[in-house]
Amino acid sequence: MSLSVNMRSSLLMAAAMAGFTTNDALVKMLGGTVGAGQIMMVRGAIMLAAMLLFVRIARTPMPIRRAMTGAMALRAAGEVIGTVFFLFALFHMPIANVSAVLQALPLAVTLGAALVLKEPVGIRRLSAILIGFGGVVLIIRPGMEGFTVYSLAALATVAFAAMRDLATRRLPTGLPTLTFSLLTTVAVTATGAVMMMFSGGWKPLQLGDLGLLCGSALFLIIAYQCVILALRDGDIHVVAPFRYASLVWAIILGIVLFGEWPDALTLIGAGIIVATGLYTLHREMVVAKRAASANISAASPPPARGT
């Protein structure tokens, strides 16, 4: 029996989240032996090699100069700084806790779009965003024993990832997506090399470490492709909620690989974030449908007199 387009796209999105979270778990396993800079450089180099091979085989045009805009610079900066904070948090926090905080990213992007891009956000969505960030507070617990600088690093990851996503909305249109991915990967790889120089230099990699880095890069590439395929074919309101599958994968991998059992406050906070994120998505769909209906009505010619 063939799957519907939305069902196939939803499964692809869930697979993408599994890929991203597996990458996180593999990187976390390296945290005690390989520095963050070396991880960023080696993994980035592997991804760059794969991208350039694909470009050569597919003969994809790479208009690098046209892609190098202010928005691209902001996107790369958000990715680079967000990656540094993310690795800092991931090496010292349970993977489920980090993943739970990152679930607030859609809320942060919606809030940022209202504050920076002046996109309209109604009182309902704004209330959902504030409640969602209340869930984040439950997870990071400021003022409590479980609160550490690593919790702030996870929160900073959300802020810089939101900056990246908002900058992405301002990228030049009509250029291959791979162009922006390539430039971003170059920035992350170069930053990793600089960080490595100032943190003890190159450390010889064991065969197992190199295998983990290759696996990390492979899962990232697969995840990116699954996201593109899912969002290209499926309806956004059906596919987007499956992004939250990453939290389920993070909890499972945390238990199986690291023996990390999330506590009650983390689960409650994560539940609040997911619920408010789904509600925000629902409201965005409602607003979009109303705007589309209004545009159709405005474009329709008035009825002829006497009819």
Sine and cosine of phi, psi and omega as CSV:
sin_phi,cos_phi,sin_psi,cos_psi,sin_omega,cos_omega
0.00,0.00,0.80,-0.60,-0.03,-1.00
-0.97,0.22,0.56,-0.83,0.01,-1.00
-1.00,0.09,0.51,-0.86,0.10,-1.00
-0.94,0.34,0.28,-0.96,-0.02,-1.00
-0.87,0.49,-0.71,0.71,-0.02,-1.00
-0.92,0.38,-0.60,0.80,0.03,-1.00
-0.91,0.41,-0.69,0.73,0.02,-1.00
-0.90,0.43,-0.67,0.74,0.00,-1.00
-0.92,0.40,-0.60,0.80,0.04,-1.00
-0.90,0.43,-0.66,0.75,0.04,-1.00
-0.91,0.41,-0.60,0.80,0.05,-1.00
-0.90,0.43,-0.65,0.76,0.02,-1.00
-0.91,0.42,-0.68,0.73,0.05,-1.00
-0.89,0.46,-0.63,0.78,0.04,-1.00
-0.91,0.42,-0.62,0.79,0.03,-1.00
-0.88,0.47,-0.69,0.73,0.01,-1.00
-0.91,0.42,-0.58,0.82,0.09,-1.00
-0.90,0.44,-0.64,0.77,0.03,-1.00
-0.90,0.43,-0.73,0.69,0.01,-1.00
-0.87,0.49,-0.69,0.72,-0.07,-1.00
-0.95,0.31,-0.58,0.81,0.07,-1.00
-0.90,0.43,-0.64,0.77,0.11,-0.99
-0.84,0.54,-0.72,0.70,0.01,-1.00
-0.86,0.51,-0.68,0.74,-0.03,-1.00
-0.91,0.41,-0.66,0.75,0.01,-1.00
-0.90,0.43,-0.65,0.76,0.03,-1.00
-0.91,0.41,-0.65,0.76,0.00,-1.00
-0.88,0.47,-0.57,0.82,0.02,-1.00
-0.91,0.41,-0.36,0.93,0.01,-1.00
-1.00,-0.01,-0.14,0.99,-0.16,-0.99
-0.85,0.52,-0.47,0.88,-0.03,-1.00
-1.00,0.02,-0.20,0.98,-0.10,-0.99
-0.86,-0.51,-0.49,0.87,-0.06,-1.00
-0.83,-0.55,0.72,-0.70,-0.02,-1.00
-0.95,0.32,0.34,-0.94,-0.03,-1.00
-0.87,0.49,-0.67,0.75,-0.01,-1.00
-0.88,0.47,-0.69,0.72,0.00,-1.00
-0.92,0.39,-0.60,0.80,0.06,-1.00
-0.88,0.47,-0.74,0.68,-0.01,-1.00
-0.88,0.48,-0.65,0.76,-0.05,-1.00
-0.95,0.33,-0.75,0.66,-0.07,-1.00
-0.93,0.36,-0.73,0.69,0.02,-1.00
-0.89,0.46,-0.67,0.75,0.03,-1.00
-0.88,0.47,-0.64,0.77,0.00,-1.00
-0.90,0.44,-0.64,0.77,0.04,-1.00
-0.90,0.44,-0.69,0.73,0.01,-1.00
-0.91,0.41,-0.63,0.78,0.03,-1.00
-0.89,0.46,-0.68,0.73,0.02,-1.00
-0.87,0.49,-0.68,0.74,0.01,-1.00
-0.91,0.40,-0.66,0.75,0.01,-1.00
-0.90,0.44,-0.71,0.70,-0.03,-1.00
-0.91,0.41,-0.58,0.82,0.07,-1.00
-0.90,0.44,-0.68,0.73,0.03,-1.00
-0.90,0.44,-0.67,0.74,0.01,-1.00
-0.86,0.51,-0.67,0.75,-0.03,-1.00
-0.92,0.38,-0.69,0.73,-0.04,-1.00
-0.93,0.36,-0.70,0.71,-0.04,-1.00
-0.99,0.11,-0.16,0.99,-0.03,-1.00
0.82,0.57,0.69,0.72,0.00,-1.00
-0.98,0.22,0.77,-0.63,0.04,-1.00
-0.92,0.39,0.61,-0.79,-0.02,-1.00
-0.84,-0.55,0.99,0.13,0.01,-1.00
-0.98,0.22,0.96,0.27,-0.13,-0.99
-0.86,0.50,-0.72,0.69,-0.08,-1.00
-0.89,0.45,-0.65,0.76,0.01,-1.00
-0.92,0.38,-0.45,0.89,-0.03,-1.00
-0.99,0.14,-0.33,0.94,-0.08,-1.00
-0.99,0.11,0.99,0.15,-0.01,-1.00
-0.91,-0.41,0.06,-1.00,0.07,-1.00
-0.87,0.49,-0.63,0.78,0.02,-1.00
-0.90,0.43,-0.62,0.78,0.03,-1.00
-0.91,0.41,-0.64,0.77,0.04,-1.00
-0.89,0.46,-0.68,0.73,0.04,-1.00
-0.90,0.43,-0.64,0.77,0.02,-1.00
-0.88,0.47,-0.73,0.69,0.00,-1.00
-0.90,0.44,-0.66,0.75,0.01,-1.00
-0.89,0.46,-0.68,0.73,0.03,-1.00
-0.89,0.46,-0.66,0.76,0.01,-1.00
-0.92,0.40,-0.70,0.71,-0.04,-1.00
-0.90,0.43,-0.81,0.59,-0.06,-1.00
-0.92,0.39,-0.63,0.77,0.04,-1.00
-0.88,0.47,-0.62,0.78,0.02,-1.00
-0.91,0.42,-0.67,0.75,0.01,-1.00
-0.88,0.47,-0.75,0.66,0.01,-1.00
-0.90,0.44,-0.62,0.78,-0.02,-1.00
-0.89,0.46,-0.72,0.69,0.00,-1.00
-0.90,0.43,-0.63,0.78,0.03,-1.00
-0.86,0.51,-0.68,0.73,0.02,-1.00
-0.95,0.31,-0.67,0.74,-0.09,-1.00
-0.89,0.45,-0.58,0.81,-0.04,-1.00
-0.95,0.32,-0.30,0.95,-0.12,-0.99
-0.83,-0.55,-0.09,1.00,-0.01,-1.00
-0.86,-0.51,0.41,-0.91,0.14,-0.99
-0.85,0.52,0.65,-0.76,-0.08,-1.00
-0.88,0.48,-0.55,0.84,0.02,-1.00
-0.91,0.40,-0.61,0.79,0.02,-1.00
-0.91,0.41,-0.69,0.72,0.03,-1.00
-0.89,0.46,-0.71,0.70,0.00,-1.00
-0.89,0.46,-0.63,0.78,-0.01,-1.00
-0.89,0.45,-0.67,0.74,0.03,-1.00
-0.90,0.44,-0.64,0.77,-0.03,-1.00
-0.92,0.38,-0.31,0.95,0.05,-1.00
-0.91,0.42,-0.24,0.97,0.03,-1.00
-0.98,0.18,-0.04,1.00,-0.05,-1.00
-0.85,0.52,-0.73,0.69,0.04,-1.00
-0.85,0.52,-0.58,0.81,0.05,-1.00
-0.92,0.40,-0.67,0.74,0.00,-1.00
-0.91,0.42,-0.61,0.80,0.02,-1.00
-0.92,0.40,-0.67,0.74,0.03,-1.00
-0.89,0.46,-0.69,0.72,0.03,-1.00
-0.91,0.42,-0.67,0.74,0.02,-1.00
-0.90,0.43,-0.60,0.80,0.03,-1.00
-0.90,0.44,-0.56,0.83,0.03,-1.00
-0.96,0.29,-0.66,0.75,-0.08,-1.00
-0.99,0.17,-0.63,0.77,-0.11,-0.99
-0.99,-0.11,-0.73,0.68,-0.07,-1.00
-1.00,-0.05,-0.03,1.00,0.04,-1.00
0.87,0.49,0.52,0.86,0.08,-1.00
-0.98,0.21,0.64,-0.77,-0.05,-1.00
-0.93,0.36,0.73,-0.68,0.07,-1.00
-0.74,-0.67,0.89,-0.46,-0.04,-1.00
-0.95,0.31,0.15,-0.99,-0.05,-1.00
-0.90,0.45,-0.52,0.86,-0.01,-1.00
-0.93,0.36,-0.72,0.69,0.02,-1.00
-0.92,0.39,-0.62,0.78,0.03,-1.00
-0.89,0.45,-0.64,0.76,0.04,-1.00
-0.90,0.43,-0.66,0.75,0.03,-1.00
-0.89,0.46,-0.63,0.78,0.02,-1.00
-0.89,0.46,-0.72,0.70,-0.01,-1.00
-0.90,0.44,-0.66,0.75,0.04,-1.00
-0.91,0.42,-0.64,0.77,0.02,-1.00
-0.88,0.48,-0.66,0.75,0.04,-1.00
-0.93,0.36,-0.40,0.92,0.16,-0.99
-0.89,0.46,-0.60,0.80,0.09,-1.00
-0.89,0.45,-0.61,0.79,0.06,-1.00
-0.88,0.47,-0.66,0.75,0.01,-1.00
-0.87,0.49,-0.62,0.78,0.04,-1.00
-0.88,0.47,-0.55,0.83,-0.05,-1.00
-0.98,0.20,-0.71,0.71,-0.06,-1.00
-1.00,0.08,-0.39,0.92,0.16,-0.99
0.80,0.59,0.90,0.43,0.04,-1.00
-0.89,0.46,0.67,-0.74,0.02,-1.00
0.99,0.10,-0.05,1.00,0.01,-1.00
-0.95,-0.31,0.14,-0.99,-0.08,-1.00
-0.90,0.44,-0.54,0.84,-0.04,-1.00
-0.98,0.22,-0.11,0.99,-0.05,-1.00
-0.99,0.13,0.77,-0.64,0.00,-1.00
-0.66,-0.76,0.10,-1.00,0.06,-1.00
-0.90,0.45,-0.41,0.91,0.02,-1.00
-0.94,0.35,-0.52,0.86,0.10,-0.99
-0.90,0.44,-0.64,0.77,0.06,-1.00
-0.91,0.42,-0.58,0.81,0.03,-1.00
-0.90,0.45,-0.65,0.76,0.04,-1.00
-0.90,0.44,-0.64,0.77,0.03,-1.00
-0.92,0.39,-0.63,0.78,0.04,-1.00
-0.90,0.43,-0.56,0.83,0.07,-1.00
-0.85,0.53,-0.69,0.73,0.02,-1.00
-0.88,0.47,-0.69,0.72,-0.03,-1.00
-0.88,0.48,-0.73,0.69,-0.05,-1.00
-0.97,0.24,-0.49,0.87,0.10,-1.00
-0.93,0.38,-0.59,0.81,0.07,-1.00
-0.91,0.42,-0.64,0.77,0.07,-1.00
-0.87,0.50,-0.68,0.73,0.05,-1.00
-0.86,0.50,-0.73,0.68,-0.05,-1.00
-0.93,0.36,-0.60,0.80,0.04,-1.00
-0.93,0.38,-0.62,0.79,0.06,-1.00
-0.91,0.41,-0.55,0.84,0.01,-1.00
-0.87,0.49,-0.54,0.84,0.02,-1.00
-0.92,0.40,-0.30,0.95,-0.04,-1.00
-0.96,-0.28,0.19,0.98,0.04,-1.00
-0.94,0.34,0.48,-0.88,0.03,-1.00
-0.86,0.51,0.65,-0.76,0.02,-1.00
-1.00,0.04,0.31,-0.95,0.06,-1.00
1.00,0.10,0.05,1.00,0.02,-1.00
-0.96,-0.29,0.50,-0.86,0.03,-1.00
-0.86,0.51,0.70,-0.72,0.01,-1.00
-0.85,0.53,-0.56,0.83,-0.03,-1.00
-0.88,0.48,-0.45,0.89,0.03,-1.00
-0.87,0.50,-0.72,0.69,-0.01,-1.00
-0.94,0.35,-0.63,0.78,0.04,-1.00
-0.89,0.45,-0.64,0.77,0.00,-1.00
-0.90,0.43,-0.73,0.68,0.01,-1.00
-0.89,0.45,-0.65,0.76,0.02,-1.00
-0.90,0.43,-0.67,0.74,0.02,-1.00
-0.90,0.43,-0.62,0.79,0.07,-1.00
-0.87,0.49,-0.69,0.72,-0.01,-1.00
-0.89,0.45,-0.70,0.71,0.00,-1.00
-0.91,0.42,-0.68,0.73,-0.03,-1.00
-0.90,0.44,-0.71,0.71,0.01,-1.00
-0.90,0.44,-0.65,0.76,0.04,-1.00
-0.89,0.46,-0.65,0.76,0.05,-1.00
-0.87,0.50,-0.64,0.77,0.02,-1.00
-0.90,0.43,-0.67,0.74,0.02,-1.00
-0.91,0.42,-0.71,0.71,0.02,-1.00
-0.86,0.51,-0.65,0.76,-0.02,-1.00
-0.89,0.45,-0.62,0.79,-0.01,-1.00
-0.89,0.46,-0.54,0.84,-0.06,-1.00
-0.99,-0.14,0.14,0.99,-0.01,-1.00
-0.74,-0.67,0.63,0.78,0.09,-1.00
0.97,-0.24,-0.07,1.00,0.04,-1.00
0.97,0.25,-0.20,-0.98,-0.06,-1.00
-0.94,0.33,0.72,-0.69,0.10,-1.00
-0.92,-0.40,0.75,-0.66,-0.02,-1.00
-0.82,0.57,0.69,-0.72,-0.02,-1.00
-1.00,-0.09,0.75,-0.66,0.16,-0.99
-0.95,0.32,0.36,-0.93,-0.02,-1.00
-0.85,0.52,-0.62,0.78,0.02,-1.00
-0.91,0.42,-0.63,0.78,0.03,-1.00
-0.90,0.44,-0.69,0.72,0.02,-1.00
-0.89,0.45,-0.61,0.79,0.05,-1.00
-0.90,0.44,-0.65,0.76,0.04,-1.00
-0.90,0.44,-0.65,0.76,0.02,-1.00
-0.92,0.39,-0.66,0.75,0.05,-1.00
-0.90,0.44,-0.67,0.74,0.05,-1.00
-0.90,0.44,-0.64,0.77,0.03,-1.00
-0.86,0.51,-0.75,0.66,0.01,-1.00
-0.89,0.46,-0.66,0.75,-0.01,-1.00
-0.89,0.46,-0.71,0.70,0.00,-1.00
-0.91,0.41,-0.56,0.83,0.05,-1.00
-0.91,0.42,-0.72,0.70,-0.01,-1.00
-0.88,0.47,-0.71,0.70,0.02,-1.00
-0.88,0.47,-0.68,0.73,-0.02,-1.00
-0.89,0.46,-0.69,0.72,0.01,-1.00
-0.88,0.48,-0.67,0.74,-0.01,-1.00
-0.92,0.40,-0.65,0.76,0.01,-1.00
-0.90,0.44,-0.63,0.78,0.03,-1.00
-0.89,0.46,-0.72,0.70,-0.01,-1.00
-0.87,0.49,-0.73,0.68,-0.01,-1.00
-0.90,0.44,-0.64,0.77,-0.02,-1.00
-0.91,0.41,-0.70,0.71,-0.05,-1.00
-0.98,0.20,-0.38,0.92,-0.02,-1.00
-0.96,0.28,-0.60,0.80,-0.12,-0.99
-0.97,-0.25,-0.55,0.84,-0.11,-0.99
-1.00,0.01,0.33,-0.94,0.10,-1.00
-0.96,0.28,0.75,-0.66,-0.13,-0.99
-0.86,0.51,-0.62,0.79,-0.06,-1.00
-0.95,0.32,-0.33,0.94,0.06,-1.00
-1.00,0.03,-0.65,0.76,-0.14,-0.99
-0.99,0.13,-0.66,0.75,-0.14,-0.99
-0.83,0.56,-0.65,0.76,-0.01,-1.00
-0.86,0.51,-0.38,0.93,-0.01,-1.00
-0.96,0.29,-0.11,0.99,0.14,-0.99
-0.87,0.49,-0.51,0.86,-0.05,-1.00
-0.96,0.29,-0.08,1.00,0.10,-1.00
-0.89,0.45,-0.37,0.93,0.01,-1.00
-0.87,0.50,-0.54,0.84,0.01,-1.00
-0.92,0.39,-0.64,0.77,0.04,-1.00
-0.89,0.45,-0.72,0.69,0.02,-1.00
-0.88,0.48,-0.64,0.77,-0.02,-1.00
-0.90,0.44,-0.67,0.74,0.02,-1.00
-0.89,0.45,-0.71,0.70,-0.02,-1.00
-0.89,0.45,-0.75,0.66,-0.03,-1.00
-0.92,0.39,-0.58,0.81,0.04,-1.00
-0.88,0.47,-0.66,0.76,0.01,-1.00
-0.94,0.33,-0.75,0.67,-0.11,-0.99
-0.94,0.34,-0.71,0.71,-0.13,-0.99
-1.00,-0.03,-0.53,0.85,-0.13,-0.99
-0.85,-0.53,-0.05,1.00,-0.02,-1.00
0.91,0.41,0.49,0.87,-0.05,-1.00
-0.99,-0.13,0.94,-0.34,0.03,-1.00
-0.99,-0.16,0.87,-0.49,0.01,-1.00
-0.91,0.41,0.64,-0.77,0.01,-1.00
-1.00,0.09,0.04,-1.00,-0.11,-0.99
-0.89,0.46,-0.68,0.73,-0.03,-1.00
-0.90,0.44,-0.61,0.79,0.04,-1.00
-0.90,0.45,-0.70,0.72,0.00,-1.00
-0.91,0.40,-0.65,0.76,0.02,-1.00
-0.91,0.42,-0.73,0.69,0.03,-1.00
-0.87,0.50,-0.68,0.73,0.03,-1.00
-0.89,0.46,-0.66,0.75,0.03,-1.00
-0.88,0.47,-0.64,0.77,0.03,-1.00
-0.90,0.43,-0.70,0.72,-0.01,-1.00
-0.88,0.47,-0.72,0.69,-0.02,-1.00
-0.90,0.44,-0.71,0.71,-0.03,-1.00
-0.89,0.46,-0.70,0.71,-0.01,-1.00
-0.95,0.33,-0.54,0.84,0.07,-1.00
-0.91,0.42,-0.67,0.74,0.04,-1.00
-0.91,0.42,-0.63,0.77,0.02,-1.00
-0.92,0.40,-0.66,0.75,0.04,-1.00
-0.87,0.49,-0.67,0.74,0.05,-1.00
-0.88,0.48,-0.68,0.74,0.02,-1.00
-0.87,0.49,-0.69,0.72,-0.01,-1.00
-0.92,0.40,-0.59,0.81,0.04,-1.00
-0.90,0.44,-0.62,0.79,0.04,-1.00
-0.91,0.41,-0.65,0.76,0.01,-1.00
-0.89,0.45,-0.73,0.69,0.00,-1.00
-0.89,0.46,-0.65,0.76,0.00,-1.00
-0.90,0.43,-0.64,0.76,0.02,-1.00
-0.92,0.40,-0.64,0.77,0.03,-1.00
-0.90,0.43,-0.66,0.75,0.01,-1.00
-0.90,0.43,-0.65,0.76,0.02,-1.00
-0.90,0.43,-0.66,0.75,0.02,-1.00
-0.91,0.43,-0.64,0.77,0.02,-1.00
-0.91,0.42,-0.63,0.77,0.02,-1.00
-0.91,0.41,-0.63,0.78,0.03,-1.00
-0.91,0.42,-0.68,0.73,0.01,-1.00
-0.90,0.44,-0.64,0.76,0.00,-1.00
-0.93,0.37,-0.51,0.86,-0.03,-1.00
-0.99,0.12,-0.30,0.95,-0.04,-1.00
-0.96,0.27,0.67,-0.74,0.02,-1.00
-0.94,0.35,0.53,-0.85,0.02,-1.00
-0.91,0.41,0.49,-0.87,0.00,-1.00
-0.91,0.42,0.53,-0.85,0.01,-1.00
-0.93,0.37,0.55,-0.83,0.01,-1.00
-0.90,0.43,0.66,-0.75,0.02,-1.00
1.00,-0.03,0.02,1.00,0.01,-1.00
-0.97,-0.25,0.00,0.00,0.00,0.00
